[in-house]
Amino acid sequence: MTKIDVVVREVGMRDGLQSIKFIMPTDKKLEWARRETEAGVTEIEVASFVPPKLLPQMADAAEVVRGALEIPGLTVSALVPNLKGAERAVEQGAHKLNCVMSVSEKHNQANVRRSVQESIDEFGRIVGFVRGLPSNRRPQMCAGLATSFGCTIEGDVPEAHVLTVVEKVAALGVDEMAIADTVGYGNPAQVRRIFSGARKIAGKLPIAAHFHDTRGLGLANVVAALDAGVTAFDASLGGFGGCPYAPGASGNVDMEDLVFMLESMGLKTGVDLARLLEVRKFIESVLPTDTFAGAVAVAGLPKNYRSAASRAAA
């Protein structure tokens, strides 16, 4: 089995779909997950357990999780904003809980109606709940720190504040942390500083990155995070998505462009890029009225493209 250098995780089924009006049928969501897994993506955030009246797109979260669990080789993750959401996700058997809060006070209030400290306390309750489960029912816990590089409401988010939150959350005993540029404010120099500081604080705790390409710096920020030692990245097929409570936050890093860049750099992702581009065509056929981003899907693969694994074997 080929050793993976960098893990790419799909978040479009949650972060992408939550931002569009068309309700994708459950069977199409599961077909998306199946096809992308067959292309080599091993972790997909398939849904969020939030009230359906707030996000009708996620009304079928339980059914989607159950269906995704039947896909061989797929780690099924779900976003949960609170303990109630965590209980629902565990009930369905999700492999991983992505517990999300905003580092920006005003954005956190707009998103989950809590202060930052109240969300940290809620994380602690979720950790306690998960640790109290039998080992065979205990999902992994990832703490997601949104708006860590800036906020559409507050503007600057002090880096010292971000690192203080990192320290408090790491102390709770989570299994992983994801630091997110929810609104596309981050730049490579800032990314290097924050991830370098976070890794010093968190020690061996795995830290992933979640970038948006809102202002064209998504892939540059990925490279900066790689320089800081990050080896797991969120992305979205077709580059769509964004937070409903962060105006202008459209555009996750495009999954196809991310895989192309990493593989071209000699970093193995385990993803078959040609097959991934075929999955994109499937999603475009399901969502014909939505705009997709990404350069590789438009320009095509260059004639000299070879995957990192094939070049290493040559």
Secondary structure per residue as TSV (DSSP state, phi and psi in degrees):
chain	resnum	aa	ss	phi	psi
A	1	M	-	360.0	132.9
A	2	T	-	-68.7	132.8
A	3	K	-	-70.2	133.6
A	4	I	-	-92.5	129.4
A	5	D	S	-88.5	-38.8
A	6	V	S	-135.9	131.1
A	7	V	E	-93.7	129.4
A	8	V	E	-111.2	130.4
A	9	R	E	-116.3	134.2
A	10	E	E	-84.8	126.5
A	11	V	-	-120.2	3.6
A	12	G	I	-64.0	-31.0
A	13	M	I	-65.4	-20.0
A	14	R	I	-111.0	-62.6
A	15	D	I	-67.4	-30.8
A	16	G	I	-79.6	-53.1
A	17	L	G	-66.5	-28.1
A	18	Q	G	-66.2	-16.9
A	19	S	G	-97.9	1.3
A	20	I	-	-115.2	156.3
A	21	K	S	-82.0	-35.4
A	22	F	S	-66.0	127.8
A	23	I	-	-86.5	110.3
A	24	M	-	-70.3	129.7
A	25	P	-	-59.4	148.5
A	26	T	H	-57.4	-41.7
A	27	D	H	-65.4	-31.7
A	28	K	H	-71.8	-36.8
A	29	K	H	-60.5	-45.1
A	30	L	H	-69.4	-33.8
A	31	E	H	-64.8	-40.1
A	32	W	H	-57.2	-50.6
A	33	A	H	-61.2	-42.5
A	34	R	H	-64.0	-47.7
A	35	R	H	-64.1	-40.1
A	36	E	H	-71.8	-33.7
A	37	T	H	-63.4	-42.6
A	38	E	H	-64.8	-23.9
A	39	A	T	-80.4	-8.9
A	40	G	T	115.3	-2.9
A	41	V	-	-77.2	124.6
A	42	T	-	-103.5	-8.2
A	43	E	E	-138.7	128.7
A	44	I	E	-133.6	130.4
A	45	E	E	-83.7	102.8
A	46	V	E	-89.2	-18.1
A	47	A	E	-168.3	173.2
A	48	S	E	-131.0	140.6
A	49	F	-	-96.0	79.2
A	50	V	S	-121.9	162.3
A	51	P	-	-57.8	129.4
A	52	P	T	-55.7	-30.3
A	53	K	T	-66.9	-24.6
A	54	L	T	-83.7	-40.7
A	55	L	-	-135.6	86.1
A	56	P	G	-56.8	-27.3
A	57	Q	G	-57.8	-27.7
A	58	M	G	-101.7	15.7
A	59	A	T	-63.4	-24.0
A	60	D	T	-99.4	23.2
A	61	A	H	-54.1	-45.1
A	62	A	H	-62.2	-44.9
A	63	E	H	-65.7	-39.1
A	64	V	H	-65.6	-44.1
A	65	V	H	-60.9	-47.2
A	66	R	H	-59.6	-42.5
A	67	G	H	-68.3	-39.9
A	68	A	H	-66.3	-30.8
A	69	L	T	-63.7	-16.8
A	70	E	T	-86.0	-4.3
A	71	I	S	-86.4	116.8
A	72	P	T	-61.8	137.0
A	73	G	T	81.3	3.3
A	74	L	-	-101.5	129.2
A	75	T	E	-86.1	118.7
A	76	V	E	-97.5	114.5
A	77	S	E	-113.9	156.4
A	78	A	E	-141.6	141.9
A	79	L	E	-80.9	135.8
A	80	V	E	-133.2	126.7
A	81	P	S	-89.3	-11.2
A	82	N	S	-161.4	179.2
A	83	L	H	-63.1	-39.8
A	84	K	H	-60.8	-43.2
A	85	G	H	-63.8	-38.6
A	86	A	H	-63.0	-41.5
A	87	E	H	-62.7	-40.4
A	88	R	H	-66.3	-41.6
A	89	A	H	-66.1	-40.9
A	90	V	H	-64.4	-39.6
A	91	E	H	-58.1	-33.1
A	92	Q	H	-87.6	-10.1
A	93	G	T	93.1	19.6
A	94	A	-	-54.8	140.2
A	95	H	S	-73.9	-30.6
A	96	K	E	-142.4	139.9
A	97	L	E	-106.4	123.2
A	98	N	E	-98.8	99.8
A	99	C	E	-91.2	117.2
A	100	V	E	-115.3	139.7
A	101	M	E	-143.5	163.8
A	102	S	E	-101.1	141.1
A	103	V	S	-75.4	-30.0
A	104	S	S	-73.6	126.9
A	105	E	H	-58.8	-48.7
A	106	K	H	-69.5	-36.2
A	107	H	H	-69.7	-36.9
A	108	N	H	-65.0	-37.8
A	109	Q	H	-65.3	-40.5
A	110	A	H	-68.4	-33.4
A	111	N	H	-85.7	-49.9
A	112	V	H	-126.1	5.0
A	113	R	S	59.3	42.4
A	114	R	S	-139.5	158.1
A	115	S	-	-75.1	166.1
A	116	V	H	-59.6	-44.8
A	117	Q	H	-65.0	-37.4
A	118	E	H	-63.1	-35.8
A	119	S	H	-70.0	-38.0
A	120	I	H	-61.6	-42.2
A	121	D	H	-62.2	-39.2
A	122	E	H	-65.5	-39.3
A	123	F	H	-54.9	-43.5
A	124	G	H	-61.0	-39.6
A	125	R	H	-66.4	-38.3
A	126	I	H	-66.6	-41.9
A	127	V	H	-58.8	-45.2
A	128	G	H	-61.0	-42.0
A	129	F	H	-61.8	-47.9
A	130	V	H	-65.4	-43.2
A	131	R	H	-65.8	-21.9
A	132	G	T	-85.3	-3.6
A	133	L	S	-80.7	154.4
A	134	P	-	-57.4	146.3
A	135	S	G	-56.5	-32.1
A	136	N	G	-78.7	-5.6
A	137	R	G	-117.4	7.8
A	138	R	-	-91.6	111.3
A	139	P	-	-78.3	163.4
A	140	Q	E	-70.8	151.9
A	141	M	E	-120.2	119.4
A	142	C	E	-113.2	128.2
A	143	A	E	-96.3	119.1
A	144	G	E	-99.2	126.7
A	145	L	E	-109.1	96.8
A	146	A	E	-78.6	165.3
A	147	T	T	50.6	36.0
A	148	S	T	-77.2	-9.7
A	149	F	T	-120.1	7.6
A	150	G	-	145.6	163.0
A	151	C	B	-141.1	136.5
A	152	T	T	-69.5	-14.2
A	153	I	T	-96.8	-48.5
A	154	E	T	-93.9	-21.4
A	155	G	B	86.1	-116.4
A	156	D	-	-67.7	141.0
A	157	V	-	-118.0	111.2
A	158	P	-	-54.2	133.4
A	159	E	H	-61.5	-34.8
A	160	A	H	-62.8	-36.7
A	161	H	H	-66.1	-42.7
A	162	V	H	-58.3	-46.3
A	163	L	H	-69.2	-30.0
A	164	T	H	-64.7	-41.8
A	165	V	H	-66.2	-41.1
A	166	V	H	-54.9	-46.1
A	167	E	H	-63.6	-44.0
A	168	K	H	-65.7	-41.8
A	169	V	H	-71.3	-40.6
A	170	A	H	-59.9	-35.2
A	171	A	T	-69.1	-14.8
A	172	L	T	-75.0	-19.9
A	173	G	T	95.6	28.2
A	174	V	-	-70.5	163.3
A	175	D	S	-88.2	-21.6
A	176	E	E	-159.9	159.2
A	177	M	E	-133.4	141.7
A	178	A	E	-123.3	123.8
A	179	I	E	-101.8	126.8
A	180	A	E	-120.8	139.3
A	181	D	E	-99.7	77.2
A	182	T	T	-59.9	-32.6
A	183	V	T	-115.3	11.2
A	184	G	S	69.8	35.6
A	185	Y	-	-95.0	-16.2
A	186	G	-	-72.8	155.6
A	187	N	-	-131.4	161.1
A	188	P	H	-57.2	-39.5
A	189	A	H	-64.0	-42.7
A	190	Q	H	-64.7	-41.8
A	191	V	H	-60.0	-45.8
A	192	R	H	-59.8	-43.7
A	193	R	H	-63.9	-49.1
A	194	I	H	-68.4	-44.7
A	195	F	H	-70.0	-36.0
A	196	S	H	-63.3	-43.9
A	197	G	H	-65.5	-41.0
A	198	A	H	-65.7	-39.7
A	199	R	H	-66.8	-34.4
A	200	K	H	-65.2	-39.7
A	201	I	H	-71.8	-44.7
A	202	A	H	-81.2	-14.7
A	203	G	T	64.1	-121.8
A	204	K	T	-84.6	-3.0
A	205	L	S	-63.8	122.8
A	206	P	-	-62.1	137.1
A	207	I	E	-125.0	125.8
A	208	A	E	-107.4	169.1
A	209	A	E	-123.6	142.7
A	210	H	E	-131.4	106.8
A	211	F	E	-114.9	150.6
A	212	H	B	-111.5	149.9
A	213	D	-	-103.1	28.9
A	214	T	T	-53.3	-37.4
A	215	R	T	-119.4	24.3
A	216	G	S	81.4	11.2
A	217	L	-	-109.0	10.7
A	218	G	H	-56.7	-53.5
A	219	L	H	-70.4	-34.3
A	220	A	H	-61.9	-38.1
A	221	N	H	-69.9	-32.4
A	222	V	H	-61.0	-46.2
A	223	V	H	-61.2	-41.2
A	224	A	H	-63.1	-40.4
A	225	A	H	-67.5	-37.8
A	226	L	H	-57.3	-42.9
A	227	D	H	-59.7	-29.9
A	228	A	T	-88.9	3.8
A	229	G	T	96.6	8.9
A	230	V	-	-78.2	137.4
A	231	T	-	-131.0	17.6
A	232	A	E	-141.0	130.8
A	233	F	E	-136.4	138.2
A	234	D	E	-85.7	148.5
A	235	A	E	-157.4	170.8
A	236	S	B	-131.3	131.3
A	237	L	G	-56.6	126.5
A	238	G	G	77.4	-2.2
A	239	G	G	68.0	20.5
A	240	F	-	-97.7	166.6
A	241	G	-	124.2	170.1
A	242	G	-	161.1	161.2
A	243	C	-	-81.4	127.7
A	244	P	T	-61.5	-20.9
A	245	Y	T	-101.5	15.3
A	246	A	S	-131.4	87.0
A	247	P	T	-53.1	133.2
A	248	G	T	82.3	8.9
A	249	A	-	-89.7	27.3
A	250	S	-	-65.3	153.2
A	251	G	-	93.2	82.0
A	252	N	B	-66.3	161.0
A	253	V	-	-56.5	133.1
A	254	D	B	-70.6	126.1
A	255	M	H	-60.9	-43.3
A	256	E	H	-64.9	-43.4
A	257	D	H	-65.6	-37.5
A	258	L	H	-63.8	-47.8
A	259	V	H	-62.8	-42.1
A	260	F	H	-58.5	-46.5
A	261	M	H	-64.0	-48.2
A	262	L	H	-63.2	-46.2
A	263	E	H	-64.6	-38.1
A	264	S	H	-65.5	-27.7
A	265	M	T	-80.7	-3.5
A	266	G	T	88.9	15.3
A	267	L	-	-101.8	120.7
A	268	K	-	-78.6	127.2
A	269	T	-	-107.0	-17.7
A	270	G	-	80.2	4.6
A	271	V	-	-101.1	132.2
A	272	D	-	-83.9	107.1
A	273	L	H	-65.8	-38.2
A	274	A	H	-61.6	-41.7
A	275	R	H	-69.7	-35.0
A	276	L	H	-62.8	-40.7
A	277	L	H	-63.8	-30.8
A	278	E	H	-69.1	-35.8
A	279	V	H	-63.6	-39.6
A	280	R	H	-58.7	-42.8
A	281	K	H	-60.4	-37.8
A	282	F	H	-62.6	-46.1
A	283	I	H	-65.8	-37.7
A	284	E	H	-62.5	-33.8
A	285	S	H	-71.9	-28.5
A	286	V	H	-81.2	-32.9
A	287	L	-	-119.3	65.8
A	288	P	T	-68.8	-17.0
A	289	T	T	-95.2	-3.2
A	290	D	S	-98.2	150.9
A	291	T	-	-92.7	128.4
A	292	F	-	-105.2	148.2
A	293	A	-	-102.9	-174.6
A	294	G	-	109.1	140.3
A	295	A	S	-95.5	-38.5
A	296	V	H	-63.4	-39.4
A	297	A	H	-64.7	-28.0
A	298	V	H	-86.2	-48.0
A	299	A	H	-82.5	-24.2
A	300	G	-	85.3	167.8
A	301	L	-	-76.7	137.7
A	302	P	-	-68.3	155.9
A	303	K	T	-62.6	-25.6
A	304	N	T	-93.2	9.9
A	305	Y	-	-70.7	131.7
A	306	R	-	-139.0	144.0
A	307	S	-	-65.8	160.8
A	308	A	H	-61.4	-38.5
A	309	A	H	-65.5	-41.7
A	310	S	H	-68.3	-35.0
A	311	R	H	-71.8	-34.4
A	312	A	H	-68.5	-30.8
A	313	A	H	-81.9	-15.4
A	314	A	-	-71.5	360.0
